[in-house]
Amino acid sequence: MKAVRVNEFGGPEVLRWEDGVTEPSPGPGEVLIKVAGAGMNFADQSRRRGTYPGGPPPTTLGMEAGGTVASVGSGVSDFKVGDNVMARVAGAQAEYVAARAADVFPAPRGVDPVLAGGIPLVFLTAYHILRTRADIQPGDTVLVHAAASGVGTAAIQLARHWGASVIATASTEEKLALARSLGADHTVNYVDDDFQARVKEITGERGVEVILDSVGGDVLEKSMGCLGVYGRLVTYGNASGAPASLAARDIFSVCGAVMGFSIGRSPEGFLDHKGAMAEMVSLFESGELRLVLDRTMPMGAVAEAHAHLANRGTLGKVILTP
């Protein structure tokens, strides 16, 4: 079997589309998936560099996949050979991957299996940030940073579906146009404008009820000035790599809540992935949700894909195909 392998930590040059990797067999409660597409995520770059949790190399990259069921292990009754599925699973960037049945979901009808490989991680992350952590309510105003990212594009659509209005920030007009096409009510170019001042202007100085931030650093610090009374700020990444300093008075003065979220570090059974995905699959099938595809690239070009992702010009998801 071929797989995207990291045999030593480093830059994109350490990535290999390597043959001779042992094909997995599904154990009890597992599903073997013939991979059609595997989404790329920021965490793949961190894993390649050795700055993301996990064991030492060699290792296979990837955190989500779409494809068809090749075989099932004992005790699996929800899936059968030939089913179109998607999964949240480590080692997804390969020709085959074995996943726990609990982390496998029916792919939405009408969605290409390749595209399904970019759905699980970003849509589950956006869902749980908004619904499980931030307790989004109809009428809330949600500030979405990195609006053209995978999670950002998912969050805009879900927030609008749940009756919230959305302020989206990004670094280029092309990204902001995408955010508007997904339903964002207001957009702010944080390179040209002071997003904190613009958010206050848009909300009539009230601030917002919910903030999603994966940038960290100065963006996280300035976001505190956008938080309204009893607002909820959820930080789910630190793409800038910079530290942030939050003043206690900025939190208690608005009765605010600052929360972290990591789907991979959430305790087993704490999050209802099956229920969340069932709800979203129906929204995909009705056309209310869609995956925003930046491009597909062959797994053999994975080094180029990492370089493209690092350039911060992506609009939605990059998906690798075997």
Backbone bond lengths (Angstrom), bond angles and torsions (degrees), N, CA, C in turn:
res aa  C-N    CA-C-N  psi(-1)  N-CA   C-N-CA  omega(-1)  CA-C   N-CA-C  phi
1 M - - - 1.459 - - 1.525 109.80 -
2 K 1.326 115.95 148.52 1.456 120.73 174.43 1.525 109.97 -99.55
3 A 1.336 115.58 148.48 1.462 121.31 179.57 1.522 109.21 -154.71
4 V 1.334 115.78 156.35 1.464 121.81 174.01 1.523 107.73 -79.63
5 R 1.316 116.36 114.20 1.458 120.75 -172.59 1.527 111.78 -117.24
6 V 1.327 113.93 145.90 1.456 123.11 169.88 1.522 106.49 -117.03
7 N 1.326 116.65 111.75 1.461 121.27 179.88 1.522 112.64 -96.35
8 E 1.321 115.89 -13.18 1.460 122.70 172.92 1.521 107.13 -156.45
9 F 1.324 116.92 148.37 1.458 120.36 -179.56 1.529 110.29 -72.64
10 G 1.336 115.45 147.42 1.458 119.14 178.78 1.506 112.00 163.42
11 G 1.343 115.68 -154.90 1.454 122.17 -178.90 1.516 111.59 -80.45
12 P 1.334 117.34 -174.15 1.464 120.86 -179.14 1.526 113.58 -56.59
13 E 1.324 116.42 -24.02 1.466 119.41 -177.58 1.527 113.16 -66.41
14 V 1.342 118.89 -16.01 1.470 120.44 -179.96 1.525 111.95 -82.99
15 L 1.320 118.17 -8.93 1.462 121.93 -176.57 1.522 110.85 -76.02
16 R 1.333 115.70 138.83 1.455 121.47 179.84 1.528 110.12 -134.56
17 W 1.340 116.03 136.51 1.466 121.61 167.94 1.525 104.75 -92.85
18 E 1.322 113.99 92.72 1.462 121.68 -162.08 1.523 111.93 -102.63
19 D 1.317 115.85 134.49 1.464 121.86 175.93 1.525 109.41 -92.02
20 G 1.330 116.03 162.60 1.452 120.65 177.01 1.509 114.91 85.70
21 V 1.343 117.71 8.38 1.463 121.43 176.66 1.527 108.33 -76.35
22 T 1.303 116.86 137.55 1.462 121.11 -177.60 1.524 111.01 -63.92
23 E 1.333 115.76 126.94 1.464 119.94 177.50 1.523 109.07 -72.36
24 P 1.324 117.85 130.55 1.470 119.54 -177.99 1.525 111.83 -71.47
25 S 1.317 115.25 154.33 1.462 122.25 172.23 1.517 107.68 -115.11
26 P 1.325 117.95 139.27 1.465 118.83 -178.76 1.521 111.53 -72.46
27 G 1.324 116.00 126.78 1.449 120.66 174.76 1.513 110.56 -84.37
28 P 1.317 117.71 -174.37 1.466 120.39 176.71 1.527 111.03 -56.30
29 G 1.324 115.71 131.31 1.460 119.87 178.93 1.509 114.70 75.98
30 E 1.336 117.71 13.37 1.464 121.24 -178.21 1.525 111.99 -116.77
31 V 1.325 114.22 160.12 1.462 122.89 179.23 1.525 108.31 -124.95
32 L 1.333 116.73 130.15 1.464 120.59 175.12 1.525 108.28 -93.08
33 I 1.332 115.98 125.10 1.460 121.96 -175.94 1.523 109.81 -112.11
34 K 1.342 115.68 128.97 1.463 120.48 168.53 1.522 105.93 -82.33
35 V 1.314 116.35 113.13 1.463 121.82 -169.17 1.527 111.01 -76.84
36 A 1.345 115.18 129.22 1.466 121.46 172.32 1.522 110.51 -99.08
37 G 1.330 116.20 -35.82 1.455 121.24 179.19 1.511 110.61 -155.91
38 A 1.316 116.51 146.75 1.471 121.86 179.18 1.523 108.39 -133.42
39 G 1.327 116.34 120.68 1.454 120.99 -178.55 1.518 112.26 -67.94
40 M 1.331 115.62 145.93 1.457 121.37 172.70 1.516 109.21 -95.95
41 N 1.332 115.74 145.51 1.458 121.79 -179.70 1.525 109.42 -138.20
42 F 1.333 115.53 160.81 1.462 120.71 179.40 1.526 110.67 -55.22
43 A 1.336 116.14 -33.98 1.462 120.06 -178.91 1.523 112.19 -62.83
44 D 1.336 118.06 -26.95 1.463 119.93 177.39 1.525 110.91 -62.69
45 Q 1.326 116.17 -38.77 1.461 119.54 177.67 1.527 111.05 -67.40
46 S 1.329 115.78 -40.89 1.465 119.65 178.63 1.523 110.79 -64.94
47 R 1.334 116.23 -39.67 1.475 119.81 178.82 1.522 110.11 -64.44
48 R 1.318 116.85 -40.34 1.466 120.95 179.08 1.524 111.25 -61.33
49 R 1.349 115.55 -37.65 1.470 120.27 -178.70 1.524 112.54 -80.61
50 G 1.328 117.38 -14.32 1.455 120.87 -177.52 1.503 113.96 86.92
51 T 1.343 117.43 18.64 1.467 121.77 -178.84 1.520 112.24 -107.57
52 Y 1.325 117.12 11.67 1.465 121.93 179.40 1.521 107.77 -118.73
53 P 1.352 118.09 144.31 1.464 119.88 -178.19 1.529 112.25 -55.45
54 G 1.305 115.61 140.86 1.458 121.40 179.94 1.512 109.82 152.30
55 G 1.307 115.34 167.35 1.452 120.36 -178.69 1.516 112.50 -74.91
56 P 1.323 116.15 176.60 1.469 120.49 -179.85 1.526 110.74 -72.41
57 P 1.340 117.60 162.40 1.462 120.05 175.08 1.531 109.77 -68.86
58 P 1.345 116.89 161.12 1.469 127.15 6.01 1.526 111.87 -78.40
59 T 1.326 114.68 149.99 1.457 120.11 179.71 1.521 109.55 -151.65
60 T 1.324 115.81 157.40 1.462 122.21 175.91 1.521 108.96 -100.63
61 L 1.329 117.23 131.77 1.457 121.57 -178.64 1.531 111.56 -82.08
62 G 1.320 114.38 170.84 1.460 121.19 176.00 1.511 112.23 112.29
63 M 1.353 115.64 144.68 1.458 120.94 -176.79 1.524 112.91 -132.52
64 E 1.338 117.75 -2.95 1.461 120.69 -179.92 1.516 108.68 -158.11
65 A 1.339 115.19 151.00 1.462 119.57 -177.38 1.514 110.52 -150.73
66 G 1.327 114.95 155.73 1.456 122.66 169.60 1.512 108.46 -128.42
67 G 1.329 116.84 148.45 1.457 119.86 -179.75 1.508 111.39 170.71
68 T 1.324 116.06 -151.97 1.460 121.34 -179.22 1.522 110.26 -121.64
69 V 1.326 115.46 150.72 1.460 120.77 179.75 1.525 109.12 -72.02
70 A 1.336 116.32 122.97 1.463 122.08 178.34 1.521 111.47 -92.25
71 S 1.330 116.80 -36.07 1.466 122.16 176.69 1.519 108.30 -166.36
72 V 1.326 115.98 164.80 1.464 120.58 179.55 1.518 109.46 -129.91
73 G 1.329 115.51 150.62 1.445 121.27 176.39 1.517 111.51 -84.37
74 S 1.307 115.83 175.53 1.461 120.49 179.89 1.522 110.38 -63.30
75 G 1.319 115.41 144.56 1.457 120.64 177.21 1.512 114.87 85.84
76 V 1.329 117.85 -1.36 1.467 120.78 179.33 1.522 109.13 -94.64
77 S 1.319 116.22 119.20 1.467 120.86 -179.56 1.525 113.01 -120.49
78 D 1.339 117.42 -11.56 1.466 120.59 -176.34 1.524 113.07 -81.88
79 F 1.338 117.34 -17.31 1.456 120.86 -176.10 1.517 110.12 -132.27
80 K 1.337 115.07 152.20 1.463 121.03 177.32 1.521 109.35 -135.79
81 V 1.323 115.91 163.61 1.457 121.13 -179.29 1.530 109.98 -56.66
82 G 1.324 115.49 132.37 1.454 121.37 178.69 1.508 114.98 97.92
83 D 1.344 118.03 -12.85 1.467 120.55 178.83 1.529 110.58 -63.84
84 N 1.325 115.89 140.35 1.467 120.47 171.28 1.523 108.79 -82.40
85 V 1.316 116.57 122.98 1.463 120.86 -173.99 1.521 110.64 -137.24
86 M 1.317 114.60 170.86 1.459 122.65 170.55 1.518 106.66 -141.12
87 A 1.318 116.76 155.55 1.458 119.53 -173.87 1.515 111.52 -148.41
88 R 1.318 114.39 150.42 1.467 122.71 169.38 1.520 105.60 -99.17
89 V 1.336 117.03 106.09 1.459 119.62 -170.13 1.527 110.21 -155.98
90 A 1.320 115.92 138.87 1.463 120.91 175.63 1.524 110.09 -72.69
91 G 1.329 116.25 148.41 1.456 121.09 179.13 1.511 113.69 78.57
92 A 1.336 116.85 26.52 1.464 121.27 -172.30 1.523 113.76 -75.69
93 Q 1.326 117.98 -19.44 1.466 119.75 -175.72 1.530 109.65 -86.13
94 A 1.325 113.81 74.46 1.458 122.60 -175.93 1.522 108.17 -157.85
95 E 1.315 116.12 171.97 1.465 119.17 178.39 1.526 111.51 -71.01
96 Y 1.331 116.67 -31.25 1.469 121.85 177.19 1.525 108.80 -138.62
97 V 1.333 115.57 149.13 1.456 120.08 174.55 1.522 108.46 -145.82
98 A 1.326 116.76 141.01 1.464 122.37 176.25 1.521 108.68 -100.56
99 A 1.332 116.21 129.37 1.463 121.68 -177.85 1.515 110.30 -129.38
100 R 1.319 116.17 149.98 1.454 120.19 172.99 1.523 108.89 -62.40
101 A 1.318 116.63 138.99 1.466 119.88 179.35 1.521 111.17 -58.02
102 A 1.333 117.00 -28.86 1.468 120.79 178.90 1.517 112.07 -65.47
103 D 1.342 117.31 -20.75 1.463 121.78 -178.73 1.524 112.41 -106.72
104 V 1.331 116.37 12.12 1.467 121.99 179.51 1.523 108.57 -110.48
105 F 1.330 116.03 140.42 1.462 121.17 -175.77 1.524 109.72 -135.10
106 P 1.329 117.56 146.58 1.468 118.86 173.33 1.523 109.99 -60.99
107 A 1.326 116.76 134.53 1.464 119.62 176.98 1.525 109.26 -72.65
108 P 1.324 117.88 146.39 1.467 119.46 177.80 1.528 111.01 -60.05
109 R 1.322 116.73 136.68 1.459 120.55 176.04 1.526 109.30 -61.64
110 G 1.320 115.23 135.53 1.454 120.21 178.94 1.512 114.74 89.26
111 V 1.327 117.62 -6.04 1.470 121.19 178.18 1.524 108.85 -98.37
112 D 1.311 116.96 126.64 1.459 122.31 179.10 1.529 109.85 -55.74
113 P 1.353 118.35 135.21 1.472 120.43 179.70 1.523 113.52 -55.99
114 V 1.334 116.95 -30.82 1.469 119.33 176.98 1.523 109.83 -63.36
115 L 1.330 116.75 -46.65 1.462 120.62 -179.74 1.519 111.31 -67.57
116 A 1.328 116.91 -33.65 1.464 119.91 178.71 1.521 111.21 -58.77
117 G 1.336 116.67 -25.52 1.454 120.46 178.74 1.512 114.32 -68.04
118 G 1.327 117.71 -10.25 1.463 120.77 177.46 1.507 114.05 -105.28
119 I 1.336 117.35 4.43 1.464 120.70 -174.84 1.526 114.70 -87.56
120 P 1.337 120.54 -49.64 1.476 120.09 -162.85 1.519 115.81 -56.68
121 L 1.317 118.19 -53.01 1.462 119.46 -170.47 1.523 112.01 -68.24
122 V 1.333 117.71 -47.95 1.462 118.89 -174.52 1.523 112.09 -72.88
123 F 1.327 117.53 -37.93 1.461 118.29 -178.93 1.525 111.55 -74.65
124 L 1.330 118.29 -37.16 1.465 119.01 174.78 1.526 110.73 -65.79
125 T 1.327 117.27 -39.14 1.467 120.12 177.80 1.522 110.61 -61.66
126 A 1.333 116.93 -49.83 1.466 120.21 -179.96 1.523 111.07 -61.67
127 Y 1.326 116.87 -41.86 1.465 121.41 -179.60 1.522 110.62 -59.42
128 H 1.322 116.47 -51.24 1.467 119.45 -174.58 1.529 112.16 -72.21
129 I 1.316 118.38 -31.58 1.466 119.52 174.49 1.522 109.74 -62.21
130 L 1.324 116.16 -49.72 1.459 120.39 -175.29 1.522 112.86 -73.77
131 R 1.325 116.93 -45.58 1.458 120.55 -172.40 1.533 111.82 -89.88
132 T 1.327 117.38 -50.13 1.465 120.58 -173.25 1.520 112.22 -79.04
133 R 1.328 117.59 -43.80 1.463 120.52 -176.15 1.526 112.46 -90.27
134 A 1.318 117.68 -49.93 1.469 120.64 -173.51 1.522 113.02 -89.17
135 D 1.332 118.08 -10.64 1.468 121.72 178.65 1.526 110.90 50.47
136 I 1.323 116.10 55.19 1.459 121.73 -176.84 1.523 110.91 -57.90
137 Q 1.333 115.30 141.92 1.461 121.96 -178.76 1.526 109.87 -127.60
138 P 1.344 117.07 150.70 1.465 119.19 174.74 1.530 110.13 -55.99
139 G 1.309 116.48 136.41 1.460 121.15 -178.95 1.511 114.44 92.60
140 D 1.340 118.09 -11.56 1.463 120.77 175.48 1.528 110.02 -64.77
141 T 1.325 114.89 153.84 1.460 120.63 168.36 1.518 107.52 -108.43
142 V 1.331 116.25 128.63 1.459 122.76 -174.72 1.526 109.23 -114.93
143 L 1.331 116.30 128.67 1.464 122.62 175.18 1.523 108.12 -98.53
144 V 1.330 116.34 117.83 1.465 121.88 -178.32 1.522 108.98 -112.13
145 H 1.336 116.64 110.66 1.461 120.96 173.02 1.531 109.24 -83.22
146 A 1.337 116.20 161.46 1.474 121.24 -177.79 1.522 109.72 50.84
147 A 1.329 114.99 52.41 1.461 120.96 -169.55 1.520 113.85 -65.56
148 A 1.335 118.46 -22.42 1.461 120.80 -178.64 1.523 112.68 -93.07
149 S 1.324 117.32 2.61 1.463 120.86 177.59 1.523 110.01 -75.62
150 G 1.328 116.46 172.71 1.457 119.77 177.80 1.511 112.54 -59.06
151 V 1.339 116.78 -50.02 1.464 120.43 179.09 1.520 110.30 -67.22
152 G 1.321 117.49 -39.43 1.457 120.81 -180.00 1.511 112.65 -60.45
153 T 1.335 117.32 -46.72 1.463 120.24 -179.84 1.520 111.28 -65.70
154 A 1.332 116.81 -35.22 1.466 120.04 176.85 1.521 110.89 -68.76
155 A 1.337 116.65 -42.62 1.466 121.12 -176.71 1.524 111.82 -64.81
156 I 1.324 117.27 -39.45 1.469 119.77 178.58 1.522 109.99 -58.76
157 Q 1.324 116.37 -47.70 1.464 120.43 -177.23 1.524 111.99 -65.58
158 L 1.335 117.15 -43.09 1.461 120.23 -179.19 1.522 111.26 -67.79
159 A 1.327 117.16 -42.27 1.464 120.13 -179.94 1.524 110.90 -60.71
160 R 1.318 116.95 -42.79 1.460 120.56 178.55 1.528 110.56 -65.59
161 H 1.328 116.80 -40.12 1.470 120.02 178.66 1.524 111.35 -60.67
162 W 1.332 116.59 -36.29 1.465 120.85 -178.19 1.527 112.75 -87.94
163 G 1.307 117.71 11.65 1.455 120.58 171.29 1.509 116.11 88.33
164 A 1.321 117.78 16.04 1.468 121.42 178.01 1.524 109.84 -96.65
165 S 1.317 116.44 159.94 1.462 121.48 169.18 1.525 107.86 -98.85
166 V 1.324 115.92 154.96 1.466 120.73 -170.88 1.522 111.14 -127.71
167 I 1.342 114.88 132.02 1.464 122.69 166.96 1.522 106.27 -109.20
168 A 1.322 117.11 121.77 1.461 121.36 -176.11 1.520 110.42 -113.64
169 T 1.331 116.38 137.98 1.463 120.66 175.59 1.522 110.28 -116.84
170 A 1.330 115.67 146.75 1.459 122.37 176.60 1.523 107.98 -162.84
171 S 1.340 115.56 176.92 1.465 119.99 -171.22 1.517 114.58 -99.34
172 T 1.335 118.48 -10.27 1.465 120.35 -178.62 1.523 110.16 -137.66
173 E 1.318 115.65 158.75 1.466 120.84 178.18 1.525 110.54 -65.34
174 E 1.331 117.41 -34.65 1.466 120.53 178.72 1.528 110.59 -60.61
175 K 1.324 116.49 -42.61 1.460 120.10 178.60 1.526 111.29 -67.83
176 L 1.317 116.69 -38.51 1.463 120.16 179.74 1.523 111.03 -68.37
177 A 1.334 117.16 -35.99 1.465 120.35 176.50 1.523 110.22 -62.90
178 L 1.321 117.04 -39.39 1.461 120.59 175.73 1.519 110.50 -61.16
179 A 1.329 116.88 -45.82 1.466 120.54 179.91 1.526 111.10 -58.95
180 R 1.314 116.80 -41.59 1.467 119.98 178.81 1.525 111.07 -65.43
181 S 1.329 116.80 -37.54 1.465 119.74 179.93 1.524 111.78 -66.20
182 L 1.323 116.78 -22.55 1.463 121.84 178.84 1.521 112.31 -89.71
183 G 1.333 117.11 -6.65 1.457 120.06 175.87 1.507 116.04 118.73
184 A 1.336 118.38 1.53 1.470 119.47 178.87 1.523 109.88 -60.04
185 D 1.332 116.41 132.59 1.465 121.60 -178.62 1.520 111.99 -78.65
186 H 1.328 116.64 -34.37 1.463 122.16 -179.72 1.524 107.88 -139.05
187 T 1.322 116.63 146.68 1.460 120.92 177.00 1.522 109.57 -131.16
188 V 1.334 115.00 147.62 1.463 121.56 -177.97 1.526 109.12 -134.56
189 N 1.318 116.57 125.81 1.456 121.72 172.86 1.526 107.36 -84.47
190 Y 1.335 116.29 106.92 1.464 118.99 -173.86 1.522 112.90 -73.63
191 V 1.335 117.56 -10.23 1.464 120.59 175.06 1.526 109.98 -77.58
192 D 1.326 115.98 -41.57 1.468 121.05 -176.24 1.522 113.51 -90.54
193 D 1.325 117.18 -26.96 1.462 121.52 -174.08 1.524 111.50 -123.59
194 D 1.317 115.77 156.69 1.459 122.90 171.77 1.529 106.86 -80.88
195 F 1.344 116.61 104.63 1.464 117.98 -173.15 1.525 111.97 -64.39
196 Q 1.337 117.34 -30.82 1.465 119.16 179.23 1.531 110.53 -63.69
197 A 1.330 116.39 -45.60 1.465 120.32 179.11 1.522 111.33 -64.83
198 R 1.342 116.61 -39.49 1.464 119.90 -179.38 1.527 111.37 -67.30
199 V 1.330 117.26 -39.08 1.465 119.82 178.55 1.522 110.17 -63.59
200 K 1.330 116.67 -43.04 1.466 119.69 177.96 1.530 110.78 -62.79
201 E 1.327 116.48 -39.42 1.466 120.35 178.49 1.531 110.81 -64.70
202 I 1.325 116.44 -46.12 1.467 121.17 -177.98 1.523 111.49 -63.05
203 T 1.329 116.45 -38.06 1.473 120.46 -175.91 1.522 112.94 -94.40
204 G 1.320 117.89 8.34 1.456 119.75 -178.33 1.515 112.54 62.92
205 E 1.340 116.15 39.63 1.471 124.80 179.88 1.530 113.17 72.07
206 R 1.329 118.16 -0.26 1.463 120.55 -176.56 1.528 112.89 -72.25
207 G 1.318 116.00 -34.88 1.451 120.10 -173.15 1.519 110.93 87.60
208 V 1.310 115.75 179.20 1.466 120.84 -175.66 1.521 110.82 -109.59
209 E 1.329 114.40 160.40 1.466 119.63 179.37 1.527 112.57 -84.28
210 V 1.335 116.86 -32.02 1.467 120.66 -174.67 1.525 109.46 -136.96
211 I 1.340 116.08 137.80 1.466 122.06 175.32 1.524 108.72 -129.50
212 L 1.341 116.32 133.63 1.461 122.52 172.78 1.519 108.07 -111.38
213 D 1.340 116.87 122.93 1.463 119.89 -179.51 1.516 111.27 -135.36
214 S 1.328 116.00 126.66 1.463 121.45 174.00 1.519 111.25 -119.62
215 V 1.330 116.84 7.73 1.466 120.92 -175.59 1.524 111.41 -90.81
216 G 1.339 116.79 -43.63 1.453 121.01 -179.13 1.521 112.08 76.01
217 G 1.331 116.36 -165.86 1.458 121.37 177.59 1.515 112.90 58.03
218 D 1.328 115.80 -136.07 1.462 121.50 -178.16 1.525 112.39 -61.29
219 V 1.322 116.88 -33.78 1.468 120.05 -179.32 1.523 110.10 -63.78
220 L 1.319 116.92 -42.50 1.460 120.26 177.94 1.527 110.54 -64.77
221 E 1.326 116.64 -43.75 1.467 120.12 179.92 1.531 111.45 -61.05
222 K 1.329 116.93 -48.01 1.462 120.44 -178.61 1.522 111.78 -68.50
223 S 1.321 116.69 -26.84 1.464 119.99 179.81 1.518 111.70 -63.66
224 M 1.327 117.29 -28.21 1.465 119.52 178.45 1.522 110.78 -60.26
225 G 1.329 117.22 -31.91 1.456 120.74 178.25 1.515 113.44 -74.86
226 C 1.335 116.73 -6.96 1.471 121.61 178.17 1.523 111.83 -97.91
227 L 1.330 117.00 -8.78 1.461 121.10 -172.06 1.523 110.70 -80.01
228 G 1.320 115.70 128.36 1.451 120.94 177.34 1.519 111.62 -83.87
229 V 1.331 116.08 179.08 1.461 121.61 -179.80 1.531 109.73 -62.05
230 Y 1.325 114.89 130.96 1.461 123.13 -175.83 1.531 111.83 58.80
231 G 1.323 116.49 29.63 1.451 120.82 176.87 1.519 111.56 -77.07
232 R 1.346 114.58 161.14 1.468 120.82 -177.98 1.527 108.94 -125.97
233 L 1.321 116.15 120.40 1.460 121.90 177.31 1.518 108.20 -107.45
234 V 1.331 116.25 123.67 1.463 120.89 179.23 1.522 108.69 -113.47
235 T 1.330 115.97 118.99 1.457 121.43 176.29 1.525 108.09 -101.41
236 Y 1.337 116.27 128.27 1.466 119.20 -175.31 1.530 112.28 -130.87
237 G 1.339 115.87 19.27 1.453 119.84 177.29 1.515 110.29 178.38
238 N 1.331 115.37 173.75 1.467 120.68 179.77 1.524 108.56 -144.09
239 A 1.348 114.58 60.98 1.460 120.22 -174.03 1.520 112.60 -58.92
240 S 1.328 117.55 -29.69 1.466 120.70 -179.85 1.522 111.97 -70.25
241 G 1.323 116.59 -24.36 1.457 120.73 -175.79 1.511 113.85 73.99
242 A 1.329 116.80 2.79 1.466 121.40 -176.44 1.524 110.91 -95.62
243 P 1.338 117.55 148.10 1.468 120.23 175.96 1.525 110.37 -74.12
244 A 1.314 115.47 159.71 1.465 121.29 176.80 1.517 108.67 -129.19
245 S 1.320 115.90 145.57 1.460 121.65 177.91 1.520 108.43 -118.00
246 L 1.324 116.67 118.07 1.461 121.82 -179.92 1.523 109.20 -109.53
247 A 1.321 116.19 129.85 1.462 121.32 179.08 1.525 109.85 -86.64
248 A 1.323 116.05 134.10 1.459 120.16 -178.92 1.529 111.74 -56.50
249 R 1.338 116.59 -37.55 1.470 118.96 -177.53 1.522 112.10 -64.73
250 D 1.348 116.71 -28.64 1.460 119.28 179.23 1.524 111.51 -71.02
251 I 1.330 115.51 -21.21 1.462 119.84 179.22 1.520 110.60 -89.35
252 F 1.355 116.69 -52.95 1.468 117.38 -175.21 1.521 112.83 -72.92
253 S 1.336 117.12 -24.16 1.467 118.79 -177.92 1.523 112.60 -67.93
254 V 1.337 117.21 -22.06 1.471 120.33 176.36 1.531 111.01 -113.57
255 C 1.348 115.68 12.34 1.477 120.02 -177.19 1.525 109.95 53.53
256 G 1.325 115.59 38.11 1.459 120.33 -174.01 1.514 113.15 -85.36
257 A 1.329 114.57 165.44 1.458 121.97 176.50 1.520 108.50 -127.07
258 V 1.333 116.47 128.32 1.456 122.21 175.79 1.520 107.12 -111.61
259 M 1.320 116.39 119.83 1.462 121.48 -173.75 1.520 110.80 -126.51
260 G 1.305 115.64 150.08 1.450 120.90 173.16 1.510 110.17 -103.44
261 F 1.337 115.29 157.84 1.466 119.12 175.08 1.515 109.93 -149.00
262 S 1.319 115.40 133.55 1.460 122.93 171.52 1.515 107.05 -143.04
263 I 1.313 116.52 117.84 1.460 119.54 -177.39 1.525 110.83 -64.57
264 G 1.336 116.66 -32.94 1.453 120.02 -178.37 1.516 114.14 -76.39
265 R 1.327 116.95 -20.12 1.466 119.76 -177.81 1.527 112.23 -106.59
266 S 1.325 116.96 6.59 1.462 119.96 176.86 1.526 109.26 -74.69
267 P 1.325 117.94 138.41 1.464 120.73 -177.63 1.521 112.09 -58.41
268 E 1.320 115.89 147.24 1.456 121.94 178.78 1.527 110.21 -55.07
269 G 1.324 116.10 129.03 1.458 121.02 177.31 1.513 114.91 84.12
270 F 1.335 118.12 -5.22 1.465 120.54 -177.52 1.529 111.68 -73.94
271 L 1.334 116.57 -33.59 1.462 121.74 -177.39 1.525 110.43 -109.62
272 D 1.317 116.33 135.58 1.465 121.71 179.20 1.528 109.18 -88.71
273 H 1.335 115.98 82.37 1.460 119.92 -179.20 1.525 111.82 -67.90
274 K 1.323 116.73 -39.50 1.466 119.95 -178.06 1.527 110.75 -62.70
275 G 1.328 116.40 -46.76 1.458 119.78 179.84 1.513 112.08 -64.86
276 A 1.344 115.79 -41.95 1.465 120.22 179.45 1.520 110.82 -62.38
277 M 1.326 116.72 -45.92 1.458 119.34 -176.92 1.521 111.82 -70.21
278 A 1.332 117.34 -35.32 1.466 119.41 177.12 1.526 110.40 -60.43
279 E 1.332 116.06 -41.77 1.466 120.04 178.13 1.523 110.88 -63.44
280 M 1.328 116.43 -42.72 1.461 119.30 -176.94 1.525 112.77 -74.90
281 V 1.332 117.64 -33.51 1.465 119.71 177.63 1.521 110.44 -58.86
282 S 1.326 116.51 -41.59 1.467 119.26 178.41 1.525 110.93 -63.99
283 L 1.331 117.40 -32.98 1.463 120.87 178.11 1.526 111.46 -73.09
284 F 1.324 117.31 -33.66 1.463 120.12 172.92 1.524 110.16 -64.48
285 E 1.316 115.92 -43.86 1.462 119.74 -176.71 1.524 112.39 -68.69
286 S 1.331 116.73 -27.92 1.467 120.26 177.98 1.525 112.53 -86.22
287 G 1.339 116.69 -7.83 1.454 120.80 179.33 1.515 114.74 90.14
288 E 1.343 117.45 3.05 1.469 119.57 179.65 1.525 112.37 -76.13
289 L 1.316 117.14 -27.02 1.458 121.78 176.43 1.517 109.13 -117.73
290 R 1.322 115.58 148.92 1.460 120.69 172.96 1.519 109.47 -147.89
291 L 1.316 114.49 149.28 1.456 119.72 173.64 1.522 108.53 -83.36
292 V 1.318 116.36 129.90 1.464 121.04 175.99 1.527 107.86 -89.54
293 L 1.317 116.00 115.75 1.463 121.53 -176.87 1.519 110.48 -99.41
294 D 1.321 116.01 121.57 1.462 120.30 172.38 1.522 109.42 -76.20
295 R 1.328 116.22 -52.11 1.462 121.81 178.14 1.516 109.90 -174.03
296 T 1.332 115.73 159.64 1.454 121.31 167.66 1.525 107.75 -104.53
297 M 1.325 115.50 146.99 1.455 121.37 177.92 1.519 108.07 -140.67
298 P 1.328 118.15 147.08 1.464 119.38 177.54 1.524 111.28 -68.95
299 M 1.324 115.63 148.34 1.463 119.32 178.33 1.521 111.62 -60.87
300 G 1.323 116.49 -25.22 1.456 119.67 176.20 1.516 113.35 -66.40
301 A 1.339 116.70 -16.41 1.470 121.89 177.99 1.520 110.68 -106.91
302 V 1.323 116.88 29.66 1.467 120.68 -174.26 1.529 112.36 -61.77
303 A 1.329 118.34 -34.01 1.471 119.75 178.73 1.525 110.29 -63.17
304 E 1.335 116.96 -42.43 1.461 120.88 177.01 1.525 110.81 -65.13
305 A 1.330 116.74 -36.33 1.464 120.53 178.44 1.525 111.29 -64.04
306 H 1.331 117.30 -40.90 1.469 120.40 177.76 1.523 110.68 -65.22
307 A 1.321 117.03 -39.73 1.465 120.21 178.41 1.526 110.31 -64.70
308 H 1.322 116.71 -39.67 1.471 120.72 178.43 1.522 110.47 -63.31
309 L 1.329 116.84 -44.08 1.462 120.76 -179.90 1.528 110.36 -63.45
310 A 1.325 116.82 -38.39 1.464 120.92 -177.96 1.522 112.33 -68.45
311 N 1.325 117.78 -21.02 1.467 121.21 -179.21 1.519 112.75 -76.93
312 R 1.326 117.81 -7.41 1.462 124.30 174.08 1.528 112.89 61.64
313 G 1.330 115.90 29.01 1.459 118.80 177.85 1.511 113.57 -105.72
314 T 1.321 117.53 5.86 1.459 120.54 -174.28 1.526 111.73 -71.88
315 L 1.322 114.11 148.52 1.460 122.44 174.36 1.523 107.09 -119.80
316 G 1.323 117.19 92.35 1.451 120.93 -176.83 1.516 111.63 90.92
317 K 1.331 115.65 -144.73 1.459 121.54 -169.73 1.520 113.03 -97.23
318 V 1.329 114.92 143.30 1.456 123.19 165.67 1.525 106.57 -101.30
319 I 1.329 116.48 128.97 1.461 120.92 -177.89 1.521 108.97 -121.31
320 L 1.324 115.55 132.31 1.459 122.22 178.88 1.526 109.94 -96.52
321 T 1.336 116.18 140.62 1.463 121.56 178.35 1.524 109.82 -119.91
322 P 1.352 117.48 142.15 1.471 120.26 179.93 1.534 112.22 -63.33
